[in-house]
Amino acid sequence: MRLDSLARSDSRRALRLDVRLTPEDLTRGLRADARLGLGMRPRELPPKWFYDERGSRLFDAITRLPEYYPTRREREILLAHAEEMVRMSGATTLVELGSGTSEKTRVLLSALRDAGRLESFVPFDVSESTLRTAAAAIAGEYPGIRVHAVVGDFERHLAHLPKGGPRLIAFLGGTVGNLKPDARARFLQRLARQMGANDALLLGTDLVKDIPRLEAAYNDRQGVTAEFNLNMLAVLNRELGGNFDLARFEHVARYDARQGWIEMLLRSRVAQHVELSGLSMQVDFTEGELLRTEVSAKFRPEQVRAELAAAGLVRVGFWTDRWGDFGLSLAVPATT
């Protein structure tokens, strides 16, 4: 672990960065995931490998597309109810998992500040460079706040979240839906074990709706989501010496009603042979063969409550937008 002091402009403002996930860790993880996922049938890779610099820019563009509703709906909920969420949580510290640039989180930070309760902010993300930039920006916008950024993977490093609080732990954007049911249950259980008696969780979930709208959000007319999906192959080419021809794959996104999730896939347009020199690995795709790159579960409110309860958390608040597209759940540890 590496600990850095990012900046100290005065005695009231401290910025700190804990690095629990290094570039070398990320490379090892990519190698392991590619070897496993490309070597099995059906083939599958985790969505975390979308987010190199270009992938992050493309996803930011996706959130602004007319078809992609989740970001707008979640922000609408936060703007309408952040004051209530903050009051119910009793928090003085905001923790954000998968914080990125912390754009939406500023609504919660401002609500805490306006309530006279804002003491510290803990952004948690895999990208060190993004965290450095975001942490400095937040410290500048909220004088007197303590910022303790943590570079880590939320599936591996939850135990390294700094204690103190009471804390409001925000996991926004519907990212929890990228975990399959078993992995999601394990994640929620681990998170619950890390929460103190006075902590609260604010969980964002995309809700079930008509299938055409669900599928349109992942098949935008401008083709930005297709570029984002294909960019994973560009990551494999650059990082693992792959020779994927992106023109020989096409983007597919469809709703699986049985599983209750959207799945994003790459379909091989032709039978083809691919090599990854960095892994000394060869992969043969048949014409029409699919490589799954993401699942995004869609939830019913009662399902979210049940999954939280199974992890030892009690939902004490639930808010949605005026269309019922997206939900935010506030949960606290169950008392024994």
C-alpha positions in Angstrom: 0.0 0.0 0.0 1.2 3.5 -0.8 0.1 6.6 1.1 0.4 10.0 -0.4 -0.4 13.5 0.8 -2.0 15.1 -2.2 -2.0 18.7 -1.0 -2.2 20.8 2.1 -3.3 24.4 1.5 -4.2 25.2 5.1 -4.7 23.5 8.5 -8.4 23.0 7.9 -8.1 21.0 4.6 -6.2 17.7 4.3 -6.2 15.5 1.2 -4.9 12.0 1.5 -4.6 9.1 -1.0 -4.3 5.4 -0.2 -3.2 3.2 -3.2 -4.4 -0.3 -2.7 -4.5 -1.2 -6.4 -1.4 -0.4 -8.5 -1.1 -0.5 -12.3 0.8 -3.8 -11.9 -2.2 -5.2 -10.0 -4.5 -4.1 -12.8 -2.3 -5.8 -15.5 -2.2 -9.0 -13.5 -6.0 -8.9 -13.2 -6.5 -8.2 -16.9 -4.2 -11.1 -17.8 -6.1 -13.5 -15.5 -9.5 -12.4 -16.6 -8.6 -12.6 -20.3 -7.0 -16.0 -20.0 -10.0 -17.4 -18.1 -12.8 -15.6 -20.0 -11.5 -16.1 -23.5 -10.6 -19.7 -22.8 -14.1 -20.8 -21.8 -17.4 -21.3 -23.7 -19.4 -19.2 -23.8 -16.7 -16.6 -23.7 -17.0 -13.7 -21.2 -15.0 -10.7 -19.9 -15.7 -8.5 -16.9 -17.0 -5.0 -17.7 -14.3 -3.4 -15.6 -12.0 -3.6 -18.6 -14.1 -1.1 -20.6 -12.7 1.8 -18.6 -9.4 2.8 -20.0 -9.1 6.5 -20.8 -11.0 6.3 -24.1 -13.6 4.0 -22.6 -14.2 6.4 -19.7 -14.7 9.2 -22.2 -17.1 7.1 -24.2 -19.1 6.2 -21.1 -19.4 9.8 -20.1 -20.8 10.5 -23.6 -23.3 7.6 -23.2 -24.7 9.1 -20.0 -25.6 12.2 -22.0 -27.4 10.3 -24.8 -31.2 10.8 -25.1 -31.8 7.0 -25.0 -29.7 6.5 -21.8 -32.0 7.5 -19.0 -30.4 6.1 -15.7 -28.0 9.0 -15.1 -30.6 11.7 -15.6 -33.2 9.8 -13.5 -30.8 9.2 -10.6 -29.7 12.8 -10.5 -33.4 13.9 -10.5 -34.0 11.7 -7.4 -30.9 13.1 -5.7 -31.9 16.7 -6.4 -35.4 16.1 -5.0 -34.5 14.0 -1.9 -30.9 14.5 -0.9 -31.8 16.6 2.1 -34.1 13.8 3.4 -31.5 11.1 2.7 -28.8 13.0 4.6 -31.2 13.7 7.5 -32.2 10.0 7.7 -28.6 8.7 7.5 -27.3 11.0 10.3 -24.0 10.9 8.4 -21.0 13.2 8.7 -18.8 11.3 6.3 -19.7 10.4 2.7 -18.1 7.4 1.1 -18.6 6.8 -2.6 -17.8 3.5 -4.2 -16.9 3.8 -7.9 -16.7 7.5 -7.5 -15.2 8.5 -10.8 -15.4 12.3 -11.1 -17.9 12.5 -8.2 -20.3 14.6 -10.3 -23.6 13.3 -8.9 -22.1 13.0 -5.5 -21.8 16.8 -5.2 -25.6 16.8 -4.6 -25.1 14.7 -1.5 -22.0 16.7 -0.4 -23.9 20.0 -0.7 -26.9 18.6 1.3 -24.5 17.5 4.1 -22.8 20.9 4.0 -26.1 22.8 4.1 -27.2 20.6 7.1 -24.0 21.5 8.9 -22.9 17.9 9.0 -20.2 17.6 6.3 -16.8 16.6 7.8 -15.2 14.2 5.3 -15.4 12.5 1.9 -14.0 9.2 0.9 -14.0 8.6 -2.9 -13.1 5.0 -3.8 -12.2 4.1 -7.4 -9.8 1.9 -9.5 -8.4 4.9 -11.3 -5.6 6.8 -9.4 -5.4 9.6 -11.9 -9.2 10.2 -11.8 -9.2 10.2 -8.0 -6.3 12.6 -7.7 -8.2 15.1 -9.9 -11.6 14.6 -8.3 -10.2 14.8 -4.7 -8.5 18.1 -5.4 -11.6 19.5 -7.0 -13.9 18.5 -4.1 -11.5 19.9 -1.5 -11.5 23.2 -3.4 -15.3 23.3 -3.7 -16.0 22.4 0.0 -13.6 24.4 2.3 -12.8 22.6 5.5 -13.6 19.1 4.3 -11.2 16.2 4.8 -10.8 14.1 1.7 -9.4 10.6 2.0 -9.3 8.9 -1.4 -8.8 5.2 -1.8 -7.6 3.5 -5.0 -9.1 0.0 -5.0 -11.5 -2.6 -6.4 -14.8 -2.7 -4.6 -14.8 -6.5 -4.9 -11.5 -6.8 -3.1 -10.7 -3.7 -0.9 -13.8 -2.8 1.1 -11.9 -3.6 4.3 -9.6 -0.7 3.6 -12.3 2.0 3.7 -11.4 4.4 6.5 -13.6 4.2 9.6 -15.2 7.1 11.4 -18.4 8.8 10.8 -21.2 8.0 11.0 -20.8 7.2 7.3 -23.2 7.3 4.3 -21.8 4.8 1.8 -23.1 5.6 -1.7 -23.0 3.1 -4.5 -24.7 4.9 -7.3 -25.4 4.5 -11.0 -26.9 1.0 -10.9 -23.3 -0.5 -10.9 -24.4 -3.2 -8.5 -26.4 -4.6 -11.4 -23.2 -5.5 -13.2 -22.7 -8.3 -10.6 -24.5 -11.6 -11.2 -26.7 -12.7 -8.3 -24.2 -14.8 -6.4 -21.5 -12.2 -6.7 -23.9 -9.4 -5.8 -25.0 -11.3 -2.7 -21.4 -11.8 -1.6 -20.6 -8.1 -2.3 -23.6 -6.9 -0.2 -22.6 -9.2 2.6 -19.0 -8.0 2.6 -20.2 -4.4 2.6 -22.6 -5.0 5.4 -19.8 -6.5 7.5 -17.8 -3.4 7.0 -20.5 -1.1 8.2 -20.7 0.2 11.7 -24.0 0.4 13.6 -24.5 4.1 12.7 -23.5 3.7 9.0 -26.0 3.7 6.1 -25.9 2.5 2.5 -27.4 4.5 -0.4 -27.8 2.0 -3.3 -28.8 2.9 -6.8 -30.7 0.4 -8.9 -32.1 0.5 -12.4 -35.7 -0.7 -12.3 -37.6 -3.1 -14.6 -39.5 -1.4 -17.4 -40.8 -2.1 -20.9 -38.2 -4.0 -22.9 -38.0 -1.6 -25.9 -36.9 1.2 -23.6 -34.4 -1.0 -21.8 -32.8 -2.2 -25.1 -32.8 1.3 -26.6 -30.7 2.6 -23.8 -27.9 0.2 -24.9 -28.4 0.5 -28.6 -28.2 4.2 -29.2 -28.7 5.6 -32.7 -25.4 7.4 -32.7 -23.5 4.1 -32.1 -21.6 5.4 -29.0 -22.4 2.3 -27.0 -21.2 0.1 -29.8 -17.9 2.0 -29.8 -17.7 1.6 -26.0 -18.3 -2.1 -26.3 -15.7 -2.6 -29.1 -13.2 -0.6 -27.1 -12.7 -3.6 -24.8 -11.0 -5.4 -27.8 -8.8 -2.4 -28.3 -7.7 -2.7 -24.6 -6.8 -6.3 -25.2 -4.8 -5.4 -28.3 -2.9 -2.7 -26.5 -2.3 -4.4 -23.1 -2.0 -8.0 -24.1 -0.6 -7.9 -27.6 -3.9 -8.9 -29.2 -4.6 -8.7 -32.9 -8.4 -8.3 -32.7 -9.8 -6.7 -35.9 -12.6 -4.6 -34.4 -14.4 -4.4 -37.8 -14.9 -8.2 -37.6 -17.0 -7.9 -34.5 -20.4 -6.2 -34.0 -22.1 -4.8 -30.9 -25.2 -6.7 -29.5 -27.3 -5.6 -26.5 -30.5 -7.5 -25.6 -32.7 -8.1 -22.6 -32.8 -11.6 -21.1 -36.2 -11.8 -19.4 -35.3 -15.1 -17.7 -32.2 -13.6 -16.0 -33.7 -10.1 -15.6 -30.7 -8.3 -17.1 -29.5 -6.6 -20.2 -26.4 -8.3 -21.6 -23.9 -6.6 -23.9 -22.0 -8.9 -26.3 -19.7 -8.8 -29.2 -20.6 -11.0 -32.1 -18.0 -12.4 -34.4 -19.0 -11.5 -38.0 -16.9 -14.2 -39.5 -15.0 -17.3 -38.4 -11.6 -15.9 -37.3 -8.4 -16.7 -35.5 -7.1 -14.2 -32.9 -3.7 -14.2 -31.1 -2.7 -12.5 -27.8 1.0 -12.6 -27.8 1.2 -11.2 -24.3 -0.5 -14.4 -23.1 0.9 -16.8 -25.6 -2.8 -17.5 -26.3 -4.8 -18.2 -29.5 -8.5 -18.0 -29.7 -10.7 -19.3 -32.6 -14.1 -17.7 -33.0 -16.8 -19.3 -35.1 -19.0 -17.1 -37.3 -21.8 -15.6 -35.1 -20.0 -16.6 -31.8 -20.7 -14.3 -28.9 -18.4 -12.8 -26.3 -20.3 -11.3 -23.4 -18.8 -8.1 -21.9 -21.4 -7.0 -19.4 -24.7 -7.8 -17.7 -26.8 -5.0 -16.2 -29.5 -6.4 -13.9 -32.9 -4.6 -13.7 -34.7 -4.8 -10.4 -38.1 -4.6 -8.8 -38.3 -2.6 -5.6 -39.3 -5.6 -3.5 -36.3 -7.6 -5.0 -33.9 -4.9 -3.8 -35.4 -4.9 -0.3 -35.0 -8.7 -0.2 -31.4 -8.8 -1.4 -30.5 -6.1 1.2 -32.2 -8.1 3.9 -30.4 -11.3 2.9 -27.1 -9.3 3.5 -28.2 -8.2 6.9 -29.4 -4.7 5.9 -32.8 -3.1 6.5 -34.2 -0.7 4.0 -35.5 2.4 5.7 -36.1 4.6 2.7 -36.8 4.2 -1.0 -37.1 6.9 -3.7 -37.8 6.9 -7.4 -38.2 9.4 -10.2 -41.5 10.5 -11.5 -41.4 7.8 -14.2 -40.5 5.0 -11.9 -37.3 4.3 -14.0 -34.7 4.2 -11.3 -34.6 3.7 -7.6 -32.4 4.7 -4.6 -32.6 2.7 -1.4 -31.3 3.7 2.0 -30.4 0.8 4.2 -28.9 0.4 7.7 -27.4 -2.7 9.5 -30.1 -4.9 11.0 -30.1 -4.8 14.8 -29.6 -8.2 16.5 
